[in-house]
Amino acid sequence: MIENKDSTAKDFDPETAPDLSRDGWPERFAKVAVRRGRPPVARPKVSTTIRLSQDVMDHFRAEGKGWQTRIDEALREWIGSRQSY
């Protein structure tokens, strides 16, 4: 069985840690806006399902992570080449 590792450093001493429940800290924490997740974007991507040829999938996946982004870039490039007519 794998042994769990400690989540805190060995040199951490709770006795010397500052008391964040006093000296105005709760008020300071309350004023800070909590931001979770990715920041909002003006035009977020849309989740969709698309059927592609196996050789197209193999080509983009062979290049590693980010294959969906590369397909998106290839489609944008194709659109750009078609708009110049």
Jmol script that loads the backbone (N, CA, C; Angstrom):
load data "model"
ATOM      1  N   MET A   1       0.840  -1.174   0.000  1.00  0.00           N
ATOM      2  CA  MET A   1       0.000   0.000   0.000  1.00  0.00           C
ATOM      3  C   MET A   1       0.889   1.241   0.000  1.00  0.00           C
ATOM      4  N   ILE A   2       0.484   2.264  -0.750  1.00  0.00           N
ATOM      5  CA  ILE A   2       1.238   3.511  -0.811  1.00  0.00           C
ATOM      6  C   ILE A   2       0.881   4.371   0.390  1.00  0.00           C
ATOM      7  N   GLU A   3       1.909   4.907   1.016  1.00  0.00           N
ATOM      8  CA  GLU A   3       1.709   5.735   2.197  1.00  0.00           C
ATOM      9  C   GLU A   3       1.379   7.173   1.785  1.00  0.00           C
ATOM     10  N   ASN A   4       0.392   7.782   2.426  1.00  0.00           N
ATOM     11  CA  ASN A   4       0.048   9.173   2.124  1.00  0.00           C
ATOM     12  C   ASN A   4       1.163  10.096   2.584  1.00  0.00           C
ATOM     13  N   LYS A   5       1.425  11.114   1.783  1.00  0.00           N
ATOM     14  CA  LYS A   5       2.425  12.112   2.150  1.00  0.00           C
ATOM     15  C   LYS A   5       1.752  13.219   2.951  1.00  0.00           C
ATOM     16  N   ASP A   6       2.525  13.853   3.839  1.00  0.00           N
ATOM     17  CA  ASP A   6       2.008  14.984   4.596  1.00  0.00           C
ATOM     18  C   ASP A   6       1.755  16.145   3.652  1.00  0.00           C
ATOM     19  N   SER A   7       0.655  16.862   3.874  1.00  0.00           N
ATOM     20  CA  SER A   7       0.319  17.978   3.001  1.00  0.00           C
ATOM     21  C   SER A   7       1.011  19.271   3.414  1.00  0.00           C
ATOM     22  N   THR A   8       1.613  19.294   4.603  1.00  0.00           N
ATOM     23  CA  THR A   8       2.310  20.493   5.054  1.00  0.00           C
ATOM     24  C   THR A   8       3.786  20.201   5.232  1.00  0.00           C
ATOM     25  N   ALA A   9       4.576  21.240   5.142  1.00  0.00           N
ATOM     26  CA  ALA A   9       6.021  21.090   5.304  1.00  0.00           C
ATOM     27  C   ALA A   9       6.338  20.666   6.734  1.00  0.00           C
ATOM     28  N   LYS A  10       7.427  19.949   6.913  1.00  0.00           N
ATOM     29  CA  LYS A  10       7.814  19.456   8.233  1.00  0.00           C
ATOM     30  C   LYS A  10       8.196  20.595   9.170  1.00  0.00           C
ATOM     31  N   ASP A  11       8.670  21.721   8.609  1.00  0.00           N
ATOM     32  CA  ASP A  11       9.113  22.815   9.466  1.00  0.00           C
ATOM     33  C   ASP A  11       7.982  23.772   9.850  1.00  0.00           C
ATOM     34  N   PHE A  12       6.736  23.445   9.496  1.00  0.00           N
ATOM     35  CA  PHE A  12       5.600  24.288   9.851  1.00  0.00           C
ATOM     36  C   PHE A  12       5.275  24.101  11.322  1.00  0.00           C
ATOM     37  N   ASP A  13       5.183  25.229  12.041  1.00  0.00           N
ATOM     38  CA  ASP A  13       4.844  25.191  13.460  1.00  0.00           C
ATOM     39  C   ASP A  13       3.578  26.006  13.665  1.00  0.00           C
ATOM     40  N   PRO A  14       2.448  25.367  13.968  1.00  0.00           N
ATOM     41  CA  PRO A  14       1.199  26.102  14.127  1.00  0.00           C
ATOM     42  C   PRO A  14       1.245  27.123  15.261  1.00  0.00           C
ATOM     43  N   GLU A  15       2.136  26.932  16.206  1.00  0.00           N
ATOM     44  CA  GLU A  15       2.243  27.867  17.327  1.00  0.00           C
ATOM     45  C   GLU A  15       2.788  29.223  16.884  1.00  0.00           C
ATOM     46  N   THR A  16       3.598  29.256  15.823  1.00  0.00           N
ATOM     47  CA  THR A  16       4.185  30.510  15.357  1.00  0.00           C
ATOM     48  C   THR A  16       3.403  31.127  14.210  1.00  0.00           C
ATOM     49  N   ALA A  17       2.356  30.466  13.741  1.00  0.00           N
ATOM     50  CA  ALA A  17       1.539  31.000  12.649  1.00  0.00           C
ATOM     51  C   ALA A  17       0.724  32.192  13.159  1.00  0.00           C
ATOM     52  N   PRO A  18       0.543  33.218  12.323  1.00  0.00           N
ATOM     53  CA  PRO A  18      -0.242  34.372  12.780  1.00  0.00           C
ATOM     54  C   PRO A  18      -1.715  33.996  12.955  1.00  0.00           C
ATOM     55  N   ASP A  19      -2.359  34.659  13.901  1.00  0.00           N
ATOM     56  CA  ASP A  19      -3.781  34.427  14.156  1.00  0.00           C
ATOM     57  C   ASP A  19      -4.583  35.312  13.213  1.00  0.00           C
ATOM     58  N   LEU A  20      -5.125  34.734  12.157  1.00  0.00           N
ATOM     59  CA  LEU A  20      -5.851  35.497  11.148  1.00  0.00           C
ATOM     60  C   LEU A  20      -7.300  35.773  11.533  1.00  0.00           C
ATOM     61  N   SER A  21      -7.697  35.371  12.726  1.00  0.00           N
ATOM     62  CA  SER A  21      -9.056  35.659  13.186  1.00  0.00           C
ATOM     63  C   SER A  21      -9.100  36.955  13.995  1.00  0.00           C
ATOM     64  N   ARG A  22      -7.939  37.630  14.127  1.00  0.00           N
ATOM     65  CA  ARG A  22      -7.877  38.867  14.915  1.00  0.00           C
ATOM     66  C   ARG A  22      -7.196  39.970  14.106  1.00  0.00           C
ATOM     67  N   ASP A  23      -7.125  41.132  14.723  1.00  0.00           N
ATOM     68  CA  ASP A  23      -6.395  42.278  14.165  1.00  0.00           C
ATOM     69  C   ASP A  23      -6.909  42.723  12.799  1.00  0.00           C
ATOM     70  N   GLY A  24      -8.217  42.646  12.558  1.00  0.00           N
ATOM     71  CA  GLY A  24      -8.791  43.169  11.329  1.00  0.00           C
ATOM     72  C   GLY A  24      -8.689  42.256  10.114  1.00  0.00           C
ATOM     73  N   TRP A  25      -8.082  41.097  10.267  1.00  0.00           N
ATOM     74  CA  TRP A  25      -7.940  40.200   9.114  1.00  0.00           C
ATOM     75  C   TRP A  25      -9.277  39.738   8.549  1.00  0.00           C
ATOM     76  N   PRO A  26     -10.265  39.364   9.371  1.00  0.00           N
ATOM     77  CA  PRO A  26     -11.550  38.934   8.783  1.00  0.00           C
ATOM     78  C   PRO A  26     -12.185  40.015   7.905  1.00  0.00           C
ATOM     79  N   GLU A  27     -12.095  41.283   8.334  1.00  0.00           N
ATOM     80  CA  GLU A  27     -12.653  42.371   7.538  1.00  0.00           C
ATOM     81  C   GLU A  27     -11.907  42.510   6.214  1.00  0.00           C
ATOM     82  N   ARG A  28     -10.595  42.369   6.250  1.00  0.00           N
ATOM     83  CA  ARG A  28      -9.797  42.466   5.020  1.00  0.00           C
ATOM     84  C   ARG A  28     -10.147  41.330   4.053  1.00  0.00           C
ATOM     85  N   PHE A  29     -10.289  40.141   4.596  1.00  0.00           N
ATOM     86  CA  PHE A  29     -10.646  38.997   3.749  1.00  0.00           C
ATOM     87  C   PHE A  29     -12.031  39.179   3.132  1.00  0.00           C
ATOM     88  N   ALA A  30     -12.974  39.757   3.898  1.00  0.00           N
ATOM     89  CA  ALA A  30     -14.340  39.938   3.412  1.00  0.00           C
ATOM     90  C   ALA A  30     -14.400  40.920   2.245  1.00  0.00           C
ATOM     91  N   LYS A  31     -13.465  41.872   2.176  1.00  0.00           N
ATOM     92  CA  LYS A  31     -13.462  42.882   1.113  1.00  0.00           C
ATOM     93  C   LYS A  31     -12.911  42.366  -0.212  1.00  0.00           C
ATOM     94  N   VAL A  32     -12.187  41.280  -0.172  1.00  0.00           N
ATOM     95  CA  VAL A  32     -11.545  40.763  -1.379  1.00  0.00           C
ATOM     96  C   VAL A  32     -12.548  39.924  -2.170  1.00  0.00           C
ATOM     97  N   ALA A  33     -12.668  40.229  -3.463  1.00  0.00           N
ATOM     98  CA  ALA A  33     -13.571  39.465  -4.324  1.00  0.00           C
ATOM     99  C   ALA A  33     -12.982  38.081  -4.584  1.00  0.00           C
ATOM    100  N   VAL A  34     -13.816  37.076  -4.465  1.00  0.00           N
ATOM    101  CA  VAL A  34     -13.380  35.706  -4.718  1.00  0.00           C
ATOM    102  C   VAL A  34     -13.607  35.400  -6.188  1.00  0.00           C
ATOM    103  N   ARG A  35     -12.544  35.014  -6.877  1.00  0.00           N
ATOM    104  CA  ARG A  35     -12.638  34.667  -8.298  1.00  0.00           C
ATOM    105  C   ARG A  35     -12.269  33.203  -8.462  1.00  0.00           C
ATOM    106  N   ARG A  36     -13.189  32.453  -9.011  1.00  0.00           N
ATOM    107  CA  ARG A  36     -12.940  31.030  -9.217  1.00  0.00           C
ATOM    108  C   ARG A  36     -13.045  30.709 -10.696  1.00  0.00           C
ATOM    109  N   GLY A  37     -12.248  29.766 -11.133  1.00  0.00           N
ATOM    110  CA  GLY A  37     -12.314  29.327 -12.512  1.00  0.00           C
ATOM    111  C   GLY A  37     -11.612  30.276 -13.464  1.00  0.00           C
ATOM    112  N   ARG A  38     -11.815  30.042 -14.722  1.00  0.00           N
ATOM    113  CA  ARG A  38     -11.196  30.869 -15.749  1.00  0.00           C
ATOM    114  C   ARG A  38     -11.902  32.211 -15.843  1.00  0.00           C
ATOM    115  N   PRO A  39     -11.155  33.246 -16.207  1.00  0.00           N
ATOM    116  CA  PRO A  39     -11.814  34.543 -16.374  1.00  0.00           C
ATOM    117  C   PRO A  39     -12.774  34.504 -17.557  1.00  0.00           C
ATOM    118  N   PRO A  40     -13.852  35.284 -17.500  1.00  0.00           N
ATOM    119  CA  PRO A  40     -14.807  35.272 -18.617  1.00  0.00           C
ATOM    120  C   PRO A  40     -14.179  35.846 -19.885  1.00  0.00           C
ATOM    121  N   VAL A  41     -14.574  35.313 -21.021  1.00  0.00           N
ATOM    122  CA  VAL A  41     -14.081  35.800 -22.305  1.00  0.00           C
ATOM    123  C   VAL A  41     -15.245  36.375 -23.098  1.00  0.00           C
ATOM    124  N   ALA A  42     -14.917  37.285 -24.023  1.00  0.00           N
ATOM    125  CA  ALA A  42     -15.960  37.943 -24.807  1.00  0.00           C
ATOM    126  C   ALA A  42     -16.720  36.953 -25.685  1.00  0.00           C
ATOM    127  N   ARG A  43     -15.979  36.049 -26.326  1.00  0.00           N
ATOM    128  CA  ARG A  43     -16.613  35.063 -27.205  1.00  0.00           C
ATOM    129  C   ARG A  43     -16.146  33.664 -26.815  1.00  0.00           C
ATOM    130  N   PRO A  44     -16.804  33.039 -25.846  1.00  0.00           N
ATOM    131  CA  PRO A  44     -16.377  31.707 -25.412  1.00  0.00           C
ATOM    132  C   PRO A  44     -16.603  30.663 -26.504  1.00  0.00           C
ATOM    133  N   LYS A  45     -15.812  29.618 -26.446  1.00  0.00           N
ATOM    134  CA  LYS A  45     -15.986  28.523 -27.405  1.00  0.00           C
ATOM    135  C   LYS A  45     -17.262  27.757 -27.075  1.00  0.00           C
ATOM    136  N   VAL A  46     -17.810  27.111 -28.078  1.00  0.00           N
ATOM    137  CA  VAL A  46     -19.063  26.380 -27.948  1.00  0.00           C
ATOM    138  C   VAL A  46     -18.770  24.894 -28.020  1.00  0.00           C
ATOM    139  N   SER A  47     -19.335  24.140 -27.102  1.00  0.00           N
ATOM    140  CA  SER A  47     -19.189  22.692 -27.122  1.00  0.00           C
ATOM    141  C   SER A  47     -20.098  22.119 -28.199  1.00  0.00           C
ATOM    142  N   THR A  48     -19.544  21.230 -29.014  1.00  0.00           N
ATOM    143  CA  THR A  48     -20.317  20.652 -30.108  1.00  0.00           C
ATOM    144  C   THR A  48     -19.827  19.240 -30.393  1.00  0.00           C
ATOM    145  N   THR A  49     -20.559  18.545 -31.209  1.00  0.00           N
ATOM    146  CA  THR A  49     -20.152  17.226 -31.680  1.00  0.00           C
ATOM    147  C   THR A  49     -19.987  17.315 -33.185  1.00  0.00           C
ATOM    148  N   ILE A  50     -18.874  16.785 -33.679  1.00  0.00           N
ATOM    149  CA  ILE A  50     -18.590  16.832 -35.108  1.00  0.00           C
ATOM    150  C   ILE A  50     -18.010  15.479 -35.520  1.00  0.00           C
ATOM    151  N   ARG A  51     -18.370  15.027 -36.693  1.00  0.00           N
ATOM    152  CA  ARG A  51     -17.862  13.752 -37.192  1.00  0.00           C
ATOM    153  C   ARG A  51     -16.755  14.049 -38.194  1.00  0.00           C
ATOM    154  N   LEU A  52     -15.566  13.521 -37.932  1.00  0.00           N
ATOM    155  CA  LEU A  52     -14.402  13.731 -38.790  1.00  0.00           C
ATOM    156  C   LEU A  52     -13.878  12.390 -39.279  1.00  0.00           C
ATOM    157  N   SER A  53     -13.189  12.429 -40.394  1.00  0.00           N
ATOM    158  CA  SER A  53     -12.571  11.217 -40.927  1.00  0.00           C
ATOM    159  C   SER A  53     -11.481  10.732 -39.974  1.00  0.00           C
ATOM    160  N   GLN A  54     -11.311   9.419 -39.939  1.00  0.00           N
ATOM    161  CA  GLN A  54     -10.330   8.838 -39.026  1.00  0.00           C
ATOM    162  C   GLN A  54      -8.920   9.346 -39.310  1.00  0.00           C
ATOM    163  N   ASP A  55      -8.566   9.514 -40.596  1.00  0.00           N
ATOM    164  CA  ASP A  55      -7.217   9.977 -40.915  1.00  0.00           C
ATOM    165  C   ASP A  55      -6.995  11.421 -40.455  1.00  0.00           C
ATOM    166  N   VAL A  56      -8.046  12.237 -40.457  1.00  0.00           N
ATOM    167  CA  VAL A  56      -7.934  13.611 -39.950  1.00  0.00           C
ATOM    168  C   VAL A  56      -7.688  13.573 -38.444  1.00  0.00           C
ATOM    169  N   MET A  57      -8.454  12.765 -37.741  1.00  0.00           N
ATOM    170  CA  MET A  57      -8.280  12.625 -36.293  1.00  0.00           C
ATOM    171  C   MET A  57      -6.888  12.107 -35.964  1.00  0.00           C
ATOM    172  N   ASP A  58      -6.441  11.097 -36.690  1.00  0.00           N
ATOM    173  CA  ASP A  58      -5.115  10.527 -36.440  1.00  0.00           C
ATOM    174  C   ASP A  58      -4.021  11.572 -36.627  1.00  0.00           C
ATOM    175  N   HIS A  59      -4.168  12.388 -37.670  1.00  0.00           N
ATOM    176  CA  HIS A  59      -3.173  13.421 -37.956  1.00  0.00           C
ATOM    177  C   HIS A  59      -3.065  14.424 -36.803  1.00  0.00           C
ATOM    178  N   PHE A  60      -4.194  14.961 -36.358  1.00  0.00           N
ATOM    179  CA  PHE A  60      -4.169  15.979 -35.311  1.00  0.00           C
ATOM    180  C   PHE A  60      -3.799  15.397 -33.954  1.00  0.00           C
ATOM    181  N   ARG A  61      -4.277  14.210 -33.637  1.00  0.00           N
ATOM    182  CA  ARG A  61      -3.942  13.593 -32.351  1.00  0.00           C
ATOM    183  C   ARG A  61      -2.487  13.166 -32.284  1.00  0.00           C
ATOM    184  N   ALA A  62      -1.885  12.841 -33.420  1.00  0.00           N
ATOM    185  CA  ALA A  62      -0.480  12.409 -33.437  1.00  0.00           C
ATOM    186  C   ALA A  62       0.455  13.525 -32.976  1.00  0.00           C
ATOM    187  N   GLU A  63       0.007  14.773 -33.105  1.00  0.00           N
ATOM    188  CA  GLU A  63       0.829  15.902 -32.686  1.00  0.00           C
ATOM    189  C   GLU A  63       0.751  16.158 -31.184  1.00  0.00           C
ATOM    190  N   GLY A  64      -0.075  15.410 -30.466  1.00  0.00           N
ATOM    191  CA  GLY A  64      -0.130  15.520 -29.011  1.00  0.00           C
ATOM    192  C   GLY A  64      -1.279  16.369 -28.503  1.00  0.00           C
ATOM    193  N   LYS A  65      -1.132  16.798 -27.244  1.00  0.00           N
ATOM    194  CA  LYS A  65      -2.175  17.580 -26.590  1.00  0.00           C
ATOM    195  C   LYS A  65      -2.468  18.843 -27.382  1.00  0.00           C
ATOM    196  N   GLY A  66      -3.707  19.298 -27.295  1.00  0.00           N
ATOM    197  CA  GLY A  66      -4.120  20.496 -27.994  1.00  0.00           C
ATOM    198  C   GLY A  66      -4.654  20.229 -29.388  1.00  0.00           C
ATOM    199  N   TRP A  67      -4.966  18.984 -29.686  1.00  0.00           N
ATOM    200  CA  TRP A  67      -5.402  18.633 -31.041  1.00  0.00           C
ATOM    201  C   TRP A  67      -6.715  19.324 -31.400  1.00  0.00           C
ATOM    202  N   GLN A  68      -7.601  19.513 -30.438  1.00  0.00           N
ATOM    203  CA  GLN A  68      -8.868  20.193 -30.741  1.00  0.00           C
ATOM    204  C   GLN A  68      -8.618  21.663 -31.076  1.00  0.00           C
ATOM    205  N   THR A  69      -7.698  22.287 -30.376  1.00  0.00           N
ATOM    206  CA  THR A  69      -7.341  23.677 -30.657  1.00  0.00           C
ATOM    207  C   THR A  69      -6.726  23.785 -32.045  1.00  0.00           C
ATOM    208  N   ARG A  70      -5.895  22.812 -32.418  1.00  0.00           N
ATOM    209  CA  ARG A  70      -5.286  22.839 -33.748  1.00  0.00           C
ATOM    210  C   ARG A  70      -6.338  22.656 -34.848  1.00  0.00           C
ATOM    211  N   ILE A  71      -7.343  21.842 -34.606  1.00  0.00           N
ATOM    212  CA  ILE A  71      -8.429  21.706 -35.579  1.00  0.00           C
ATOM    213  C   ILE A  71      -9.172  23.031 -35.691  1.00  0.00           C
ATOM    214  N   ASP A  72      -9.423  23.686 -34.569  1.00  0.00           N
ATOM    215  CA  ASP A  72     -10.091  24.988 -34.576  1.00  0.00           C
ATOM    216  C   ASP A  72      -9.267  25.999 -35.378  1.00  0.00           C
ATOM    217  N   GLU A  73      -7.959  26.019 -35.174  1.00  0.00           N
ATOM    218  CA  GLU A  73      -7.083  26.933 -35.912  1.00  0.00           C
ATOM    219  C   GLU A  73      -7.091  26.626 -37.407  1.00  0.00           C
ATOM    220  N   ALA A  74      -7.087  25.339 -37.763  1.00  0.00           N
ATOM    221  CA  ALA A  74      -7.104  24.955 -39.177  1.00  0.00           C
ATOM    222  C   ALA A  74      -8.409  25.409 -39.836  1.00  0.00           C
ATOM    223  N   LEU A  75      -9.511  25.273 -39.130  1.00  0.00           N
ATOM    224  CA  LEU A  75     -10.799  25.719 -39.680  1.00  0.00           C
ATOM    225  C   LEU A  75     -10.845  27.238 -39.824  1.00  0.00           C
ATOM    226  N   ARG A  76     -10.290  27.950 -38.847  1.00  0.00           N
ATOM    227  CA  ARG A  76     -10.237  29.418 -38.943  1.00  0.00           C
ATOM    228  C   ARG A  76      -9.381  29.843 -40.141  1.00  0.00           C
ATOM    229  N   GLU A  77      -8.260  29.159 -40.340  1.00  0.00           N
ATOM    230  CA  GLU A  77      -7.388  29.466 -41.479  1.00  0.00           C
ATOM    231  C   GLU A  77      -8.131  29.223 -42.795  1.00  0.00           C
ATOM    232  N   TRP A  78      -8.869  28.127 -42.873  1.00  0.00           N
ATOM    233  CA  TRP A  78      -9.636  27.809 -44.064  1.00  0.00           C
ATOM    234  C   TRP A  78     -10.695  28.886 -44.321  1.00  0.00           C
ATOM    235  N   ILE A  79     -11.391  29.314 -43.260  1.00  0.00           N
ATOM    236  CA  ILE A  79     -12.399  30.369 -43.402  1.00  0.00           C
ATOM    237  C   ILE A  79     -11.746  31.647 -43.919  1.00  0.00           C
ATOM    238  N   GLY A  80     -10.593  31.987 -43.364  1.00  0.00           N
ATOM    239  CA  GLY A  80      -9.882  33.190 -43.794  1.00  0.00           C
ATOM    240  C   GLY A  80      -9.474  33.121 -45.245  1.00  0.00           C
ATOM    241  N   SER A  81      -9.077  31.971 -45.722  1.00  0.00           N
ATOM    242  CA  SER A  81      -8.670  31.829 -47.122  1.00  0.00           C
ATOM    243  C   SER A  81      -9.875  31.923 -48.060  1.00  0.00           C
ATOM    244  N   ARG A  82     -11.044  31.571 -47.602  1.00  0.00           N
ATOM    245  CA  ARG A  82     -12.259  31.615 -48.419  1.00  0.00           C
ATOM    246  C   ARG A  82     -12.838  33.018 -48.482  1.00  0.00           C
ATOM    247  N   GLN A  83     -12.585  33.852 -47.497  1.00  0.00           N
ATOM    248  CA  GLN A  83     -13.170  35.191 -47.453  1.00  0.00           C
ATOM    249  C   GLN A  83     -12.424  36.176 -48.339  1.00  0.00           C
ATOM    250  N   SER A  84     -11.269  35.805 -48.841  1.00  0.00           N
ATOM    251  CA  SER A  84     -10.479  36.744 -49.641  1.00  0.00           C
ATOM    252  C   SER A  84     -10.911  36.752 -51.113  1.00  0.00           C
ATOM    253  N   TYR A  85     -11.902  35.967 -51.484  1.00  0.00           N
ATOM    254  CA  TYR A  85     -12.345  35.912 -52.881  1.00  0.00           C
ATOM    255  C   TYR A  85     -13.076  37.159 -53.264  1.00  0.00           C
TER     256      TYR A  85
END
end "model"
wireframe off; spacefill off
backbone 0.3
color backbone group
